[in-house]
């Protein structure tokens, strides 16, 4: 093995396990998507709060820093050979990591299986990039989320203490208490311990037996329109509004903390490290933001689950690019933006409603319950009359009222948009059926979600 060290930086020459032995754990797929189904088994990931001592938390911090540094070392080695187009094999890199763990003290803090998992994750990142599903792998900064993998389920050794508390064994950390507020998976396959604003969270990966699918009407399509005033408006005239995710007292406290952090930042010399008091202020702000995010996530989970339990065959939503919709309006140096403050408030309102989170959770819950999510083009859904089809820019008299200039229909603008979304989804599904019948031969069965994506 060849490696050389320059101060705190180590360049590893050589990398990981054979393709046959790789069983990649996708980093956030279990948190973002929730479940995956294959052959009657649903793969799930559930998060649980932990309680540990300060010494154990410090050890986990060191392990997370070592995992991040190892990722950057592997990426540095990959970029070093990028110009030559002659990369080493994964088995050579794996051997280099094994030897470096014995020779470098700060890298030996990371357990062996967790170090191998970093390499598997890095390899999976490149596979996703080549498949054009993710961006190009890059460096991980100190602000990246700290996490340590426990790939083997047998290493956890989960033991029940009472009705709510269990204990888990974390390699090189010891036993920590885990609060089990929801049931564990039927079969545990691994875990990851992640540091969040409210402490370390244990994310358990596993498999559940697939539940029996409930009967539903395949011809019934429910359109959903996402908004700011009403979080969700369906095509049947109902409104699903997210309650306030932060109380007035928490708003006042958050404002005081943000003003305090601004004063501390202004009094600190430039390019100097923040004091412990300033870091404590940032931590208090992060805890309030994390509490707000958990409330939003909880409401989204319950709402999307209730939508997928109804007698509905398909759910229709708009194909919105939330990332571009919430981009800043500051502009450039040559051409400054307009109405920047108003656009910033709109961006915060959209992000607070969790449009992207609703789409992600609704997609996997619908797939798990045997339903389909149809994404339609969002152009002119709020300017089209669902009764006569007339399209005009001034038919929406206000944010809430829609009045058609052709047929005279008036009502809720959000409900009108949801009906248009449902109608477009019905046409999309009908086009797929007609195409299959017109073929005149047996049609290969395929995943309906892939078929709808191809038809789009």
N, C-alpha and C positions, 0 to 999 in steps of 0.2 A: 504494500500500500504506500502511496506517495501522498504526502501532505506537508505543507509548510505553514508556519505561523508568523504573523507580523503583528506584534502587540496583542490585541484582543481579537484579531481577525484570523480565521483559519480557512484556508482554501482546501477543500477535500477533492482528491482526484480518485474517483472511482465510485458506484451507487447500487442499488437495492435488490429486492427479491425477484425471483424468476416470475415470468408471466403466469405459470401454472399455480404458483403459490399465492398470488395476489388476490385478496378478497377485499376490494376497496370499500371503504365506508365513506359515503358522500357526506361532505362536511355539514351542510345545513339542510339537506333534503328532508330530514325527519322533523326539523323544527318548522320549516317554511311550508312544506306540503302536508305534513302530518302523518299520512299513511301511504303505503303502496301495496297493491294487491298482486299476488301471483299464486296460481294453482290452489285456490281455496284458503290462502293464508294472507293476512293483512299485516304488513310491516309497519310498525308504529314507533314513535319516539315521544316520551313523556318526561317532563321536567319536574324536579323535586328540589325543595330548599334543603340546605345542609346546615349543620352546626358543628363547628370545630374550634380548636384552640388557636391562639395567635401563632404559636410555633408551627402548627400544621398549615395555617394560611400562608405563613412565610415560605414554607417548603414548596407549596403549590405555586406561589409566585415565582420562585426560582426555577421550577420545572417549566412553567409557561414561558419564561424568558428564554430558557434553553431551547424549547421547541421552536420559538420564533427565530432565534439565532440559527438553529439548524436549517430551517427553511431558507433563510437568506444565504447560508453557506452553499446549500445545494443549488440555489438559483444562481449564485455567483459562479459556481463551477460550470453550470450549464451555459451561462452567457460567455464565459471564458473561451469555450470551444464552439461558440456559435459561428464565428467567422470561418473556422476550419471545416465546418459541416461534418465533424467526426466526433460524435458524442460517445461517451463510454456506455457500457451496458448497465442495466439496473442492478445486476448482481455485483458488479465491481463497486458501485456506489454504496451498496449495502455493506459490503466488506469494509469499505473505508469508514463508514459510520461506526461499525462494531469496534474497529481498532481505535478510532478517535475517542470513543466513550471511555476506554481504559487509560488513555494517555492524557486527556484534557480534563481537569477536575470539574470545571463548571459545566461541561457537557455530560459528565458522568452522573450528574444529579438527575437527569431525565431517565426514566426506566427504559429498558431495551425495547420492549414492545411499543411503547409510546414513540420512541425514536423511529422505529420501522414504520409506524403509522404516518409519521410526518412525510416520509418518502412516498408511501402509497398515495397519500393525499396530493402530493406534488405531481406524481405521475398521472393521477386522475384529472388534475387541473389541465395538464397538457392534452389529455384525451378529449376533454370537454372543449378545449380551444380548437382542436383539429376538427371536431364535430360541429363547430360553429354554433354551439349552444351557450358558451361563456366567453369572457374576454381572455386576453393573454395573461398568463401568470406573471406576477411582478413581485416587488419587494414587500415585506411586511414591516410596517413602522411600529414604534413603541405604542402608538395609539390603537393598534389592532386589538381585537378582542382576545383576551388571554384564555387559553383552553389547553387541557391535557387529556389525551385519549387513554381509555382503558379498553383495548380491543377485545380481550378475552373475558367472557362472562364469568368464568370460574374464579377469576381474580377478585371479583367484587365480594363474593361470599356474603350475600345479603342475609341478615338475621333480623327477625321481628322482635322488637322489644315490648311494644304494647299496641294499642289500636291504631295510633297515629305515627309512632316513631319506629324506625328501623335503624340498623347499623350496617355500614358498608366498609369494606377494606379497600383502601386506595394504595397502590404500590408506592413504597418509600415514604408514605405519609402516615399510615396507620388507620385505625378505625375512626370513622366519623359518623355522626348521627344524621339520619335522613328523615325528613318529614314527608310521609306518604299521604298526600291529600286526595289522590286518585289511585286506582288499583294499578298494580304493576302488570306488564305484559305477561301473557301466558308462557312465553318462552323468551328469556333474556339472551341476547346475542352480544351485547357489549354496552359501553357507556362512554360518556365524555363529561368531564367536569369543567364548567365554564364560569368565569368570573363576571358577574354583573354588578349593577349599582347597589343592589340589596344583598350582596354576598355571593358566595360560590353556589352554583346550581349544578345538580347532578342530572344529566340528560341520559335516560336509559333507553337503549334501542332494543327492540324485540319483535316478536311476532304474536299476533292474535288470530284465533280462528275466525274466518270470515262469517259474518252474521247472515242470516237468511234474508234475501232481498224482499222488501214489501212490494205488493202489487201497486201499479200506478197506471194512469191513463197515458199511453204513448202519444196520443194526438193532442194532449193538453200542453200548451207552451205558456210559460209565465214570463213576461217581460219585466225587467228590472232596470230602473233609471237611477243612477247615482247622482246625488246633488249635495249642496252645502246646507241649504235650509232644511231639506228632508234628506236624511242619509240614503234611504232607499224608498222608491215609489214603484209599486208593481202595477201591472196592467189591469188588475181587478179593483183599483181605486183605493188600496190600502197604503198607508205611510208607516215606515219603520224608521223611527228617529233614535239616534244614539243619545243617551243621556249625557249630561255634563261629566266629563272625565276628570275634572278638577274642581274642588269646592271653592267658594269665594275666599274662605280663610287661607286655603293653600295658594290661591292666586296672589293674595297680599303678601304672604310669606315668600313666595317665589320672586315677587317684585323686589322685596327688601334684599334678598340674597343676591339677585343680579346686580342691584345698585352697589351692594357691598363688594362684590367681586370686581366691578368696574373701578371702584376707588382703590382697591388693593392693587389692581393691575396698573393703574395710572401712577401710583406712587413708587412702583418697583422700577429700577433702572432697566433699560432695554437690554435684551439678550442675557438676562440673569434668571436664575432658577427661582420659581415661586416659593414662598415661605410655606411652612406647614399650616399656618392659619389660612392662607389663600387656597391651598389644596383642600383643606377641610371645607371651605365654602363651596368649592366646585363639587365636592362629594355630596354635600347637602342638596345642591341643585340637581345633581344626577339622580338622587333618590326620589325627589319629587317627580322628575320627568319619567323615571322608570315606573313609578306608581301609576301615573297617568297612562302610560303605554300598556300596562297590565290590565287596567280597566277597559281600555279600548279593545284589547285583544279578547278579553272575556266576553264582551258584548258581541263582538264579531263572530266568535265561536258559537254562541248560543243562537244568534239570528240565522246564520247560514245552516246550522243543523236543523232548525225548525223549518226552513224553506225546503230542505231536502227530504223531510218526512212527509210532506203533503202528497196528494194524489196528482202529481205532476210528472209528465214524461220528460220535459226539457226545460231548462232555464236559459233565458236569453239576456245577454248583457252587451254593452257597447265595447268595442275593441279600442280602449283608450290607452294612450301612452302617457301614463301619469308622470313619469320622470321628465318628459319634455314639457308637459303642461305646467309643472311646478318649477320650471327653470326661472332663474332670476332675470329681471328686466333692467339690470344696471347698464347694459350695453358695453361699449368699448371706450377707449380714450378718444378716438376720433369721432365717434358717434355715441353720445350718451343716451341712456334710455329715457322713456317717458312714463310718468305715473308709476314710479318705482315703488313708492310706499303702498299704493293701492294694490299693486300686483303682489307685493310681499304679504299683505294681509290675506289676499285670495289664496296664495300658496299655503299659508299656515292653515287656513280653513279647510282646504282640500286634504292636506296631510292629516289634519286632526280627525277627519271623517274616515280615514283608512280605506280609500278606494282600492288601492293595490292589494291590501290585505284581504278585503272582501272577495276580490276576484280569486286570489290564491286559495283561500279556504273553501270557497264555494266550488271550485273546480275539483279538488280532491274529495270533498264530501259527496258531491254529486256522482263522481265515478264510483265511490265506495257503495253508494246506495242504488246503483243501477240506473242512474239518470245521466243526462247529457247537458253540458253547458255549450250553448251556441253563441259565438261572438259575431256581431254584425257591425257594419260600418256606421260610424256615428254621425255622418254628414246629414244635416238638416232634420234630425229626429225631433228637435224642439221647434222647428219652423214649419213642419208639415202637419196638416189636419188629418187625423186618422179616419175621419168619416168620408171626405171627398178627395183627399190627396192633394189639395191645393198647397203650394209652397210659396211663402212670402216672408220677408224679413221682419215686417212690422205687425205680424199677427199675434205676437206675444206682447200684450199690452203692458204687462209687468212681470215680475219674477214668478208670481204665482198664477196669473190669469192668462188664459189663451182664448182668443176670439178669432174665429175663421172669417175672413173677408168674403169668401165665396158662398158657403152654406149657412153661415151664422152660428155654427156650434161654438159654445163657450164653456169653459170648465177649467179644471186644474191643468196647468201646463206640464207638470211632472207626470201626471197620469196620462196625458196625451202622448208624451214622449215614450212612456213605457209601453203603450199600446202599439206605437209605431215600431218599437224594437221587437215586440212579439210578432207583429205582422212580417217584418223582414226575416226573422228567424224561421217562421213558417214557410216562407217562400224558399229559403235556403234548404230546409229539410226536404221539401217537396221536389226541388230540383235534383237532389240526390236520388230520390225514389224513382223519378221519371228516367234518369240516366241508367239506373240499374235495369228497369223493365225494358227500355228500348234496346238494350244490348242483345236480347234474343237468345241468351245462353246462360248457363248457371254462373252466378256472380260469386266471386271469392268473398267469404266473410272476413271482415276486418273491424278493427276498433272504430266505433263511430266517431270518436274525437279526431282521429287521424283523417277519416274521410271528410269531416267538416272542414278541417284545416286545408286539405287539398282543394276542396270546392271553393274556398275563400280566395 
